[in-house]
């Protein structure tokens, strides 16, 4: 598998992100859905990666700079045929390494509090993320879990 910086122009990534946004909207009310759309992922403060196995898109993830010391993980998604094959783990390891290389001191994320997000929360916890208060522009929300870790 290979991880590349993606320009978000290919049909595969557009389809995976549409699936991601639809899934987030199905599980969370609109005010609690914080997934970025294509325009948000193309913002200059965001770096977006895709993970490929041969010519098949396996997953994606992004890093959004919040300040010189703090960044946020965004848009982690594994394509259905690649679930439970370590795709999210590889992407998370990559994002953590890049965040450390860039000199961030803290990495945070927001995910859902619902049952469907339990595997994501377990993955982040396995990598040392702990629950925290809302950060950046987030507000306390029963549908959200905020997590952070020092680098």
Secondary structure, DSSP 8 states (H G I E B T S, - for coil): -EEEE--S-SHHHHHHHHHHHHHHHHHS-GGG-----HHHHTSTTEEEEEEEETTEEEEEEEEEESSSSEEEEEEEEE-GGGTTTTHHHHHHHHHHHHHHHTT-SEEEEEEE-SGGGHHHHHHHHHTT-EE----TT----TTEEEEEEE-
